[in-house]
Amino acid sequence: MKIAVLDGQGAGLGQSLIRKIRQELPQDLTIIALGTNTFATSKMVRAGADMGISGEKGFCSFCRRESIDGMIAPIGIIEPGSIQGEITRSMVHAFTDLSCRKYLIPLHHPKISIPCTSDIPIRDCVAMIIKEIRMQMEQNIE
């Protein structure tokens, strides 16, 4: 099974996600770090991703060519200009065109509001995502 993790800026969220996934899910799970910049990508690879891809061109090419089972990303991936301007329209389109399961983390965003999520800690969102990936992996084995 292959999961991609997208993050930008300093990749704090991406690093935490990858570490937690490595702790809780089988080691045969392939994790691809998709960084909006090389700094974010390198930090996620150091956190345990199997490989990393950086920037708009790399991200869009990956989304068009690779087959993955899921992608985890902050909610900003659906809004061009978010993550301090690191998300482009091309990236939004590439993300939304993916046929895999998409896991969006509802971080605070000035233009996007998801009712009923403001009181959910990020660690609980991550736990829910990991639980769902684990169930998906178990279904693939059967």
C-alpha positions as CSV (number, residue, x, y, z in Angstrom):
1,M,0.0,0.0,0.0
2,K,1.2,3.5,-0.9
3,I,0.3,6.7,1.0
4,A,1.5,10.2,0.2
5,V,1.8,13.0,2.8
6,L,1.8,16.6,1.6
7,D,3.1,19.5,3.6
8,G,4.9,22.8,3.1
9,Q,6.8,25.5,4.9
10,G,8.7,23.7,7.7
11,A,6.8,20.4,7.4
12,G,6.0,20.2,11.1
13,L,2.6,18.5,10.4
14,G,4.1,16.2,7.8
15,Q,6.9,15.1,10.0
16,S,4.5,14.3,12.9
17,L,2.2,12.4,10.6
18,I,5.0,10.3,9.1
19,R,6.5,9.5,12.5
20,K,3.1,8.4,13.9
21,I,2.3,6.3,10.8
22,R,5.7,4.6,11.1
23,Q,5.0,3.9,14.8
24,E,1.5,2.5,14.3
25,L,1.3,0.9,10.9
26,P,3.1,-2.0,9.3
27,Q,6.6,-1.2,7.9
28,D,5.6,-2.5,4.4
29,L,3.5,0.6,3.9
30,T,5.2,3.0,1.5
31,I,5.2,6.6,2.4
32,I,5.9,9.3,-0.2
33,A,6.7,12.8,1.1
34,L,5.4,15.6,-1.1
35,G,6.8,18.9,-0.1
36,T,5.9,22.2,-1.5
37,N,9.6,23.1,-1.0
38,T,12.8,21.1,-0.7
39,F,13.2,21.9,3.0
40,A,9.8,20.4,3.8
41,T,10.5,17.4,1.7
42,S,13.8,16.7,3.3
43,K,12.4,17.0,6.8
44,M,9.6,14.5,6.0
45,V,12.1,12.0,4.5
46,R,14.2,12.3,7.6
47,A,11.1,11.6,9.6
48,G,10.7,8.2,7.9
49,A,9.2,8.7,4.4
50,D,10.5,6.2,1.8
51,M,11.0,8.9,-0.8
52,G,10.4,12.6,-1.4
53,I,9.2,14.8,-4.2
54,S,9.4,18.6,-4.1
55,G,7.7,21.6,-5.6
56,E,4.8,22.3,-7.9
57,K,6.1,20.5,-11.0
58,G,7.2,17.4,-9.0
59,F,3.8,17.3,-7.1
60,C,1.7,17.6,-10.3
61,S,3.8,15.1,-12.2
62,F,3.5,12.6,-9.3
63,C,-0.3,13.1,-9.1
64,R,-0.6,12.4,-12.9
65,R,1.7,9.4,-13.1
66,E,1.7,7.5,-9.8
67,S,-0.9,5.2,-8.4
68,I,-1.4,5.6,-4.7
69,D,-4.0,4.4,-2.2
70,G,-4.3,7.6,-0.2
71,M,-3.0,11.1,0.3
72,I,-3.0,13.0,3.6
73,A,-2.8,16.8,3.3
74,P,-3.8,20.0,5.2
75,I,-7.1,21.5,4.1
76,G,-5.2,24.3,2.4
77,I,-4.6,21.9,-0.6
78,I,-8.0,22.8,-1.9
79,E,-7.3,26.6,-1.9
80,P,-4.8,28.2,-4.3
81,G,-2.4,30.5,-2.5
82,S,-2.7,28.8,0.8
83,I,0.2,27.5,2.9
84,Q,1.8,31.0,2.6
85,G,1.3,31.0,-1.2
86,E,3.0,27.6,-1.7
87,I,-0.2,25.9,-3.1
88,T,-0.9,26.7,-6.8
89,R,-4.0,26.2,-8.9
90,S,-2.1,23.4,-10.8
91,M,-1.5,21.7,-7.5
92,V,-5.2,22.0,-6.4
93,H,-6.3,20.5,-9.8
94,A,-3.8,17.7,-9.6
95,F,-4.9,16.9,-6.0
96,T,-8.6,16.9,-6.8
97,D,-8.1,14.8,-9.9
98,L,-6.6,12.0,-7.9
99,S,-8.8,8.9,-7.7
100,C,-7.4,7.7,-4.4
101,R,-8.8,8.3,-0.9
102,K,-8.0,11.9,0.3
103,Y,-7.5,12.6,4.0
104,L,-7.8,16.4,4.7
105,I,-6.6,17.7,8.0
106,P,-8.9,20.6,9.1
107,L,-6.2,23.2,10.1
108,H,-7.4,26.7,10.7
109,H,-7.7,28.5,7.3
110,P,-9.0,32.0,6.9
111,K,-11.2,31.2,3.8
112,I,-12.3,27.7,4.7
113,S,-14.6,26.6,7.5
114,I,-15.6,23.1,8.3
115,P,-18.4,23.1,10.9
116,C,-17.9,20.8,13.9
117,T,-14.1,20.4,13.5
118,S,-12.9,23.5,15.4
119,D,-12.8,21.6,18.7
120,I,-11.1,18.4,17.4
121,P,-7.4,18.3,18.3
122,I,-5.0,17.6,15.4
123,R,-3.8,14.5,17.2
124,D,-7.3,13.1,17.2
125,C,-7.6,13.8,13.4
126,V,-4.3,11.9,12.9
127,A,-5.5,9.0,15.0
128,M,-8.7,8.8,12.9
129,I,-6.7,8.8,9.7
130,I,-4.4,6.1,10.9
131,K,-7.3,4.0,12.0
132,E,-8.9,4.3,8.6
133,I,-5.6,3.5,6.8
134,R,-5.2,0.4,9.0
135,M,-8.7,-0.8,8.1
136,Q,-8.0,-0.2,4.4
137,M,-4.8,-2.2,4.7
138,E,-6.6,-5.1,6.4
139,Q,-9.3,-5.1,3.7
140,N,-6.6,-5.3,1.0
141,I,-5.1,-8.4,2.7
142,E,-8.5,-10.3,2.8
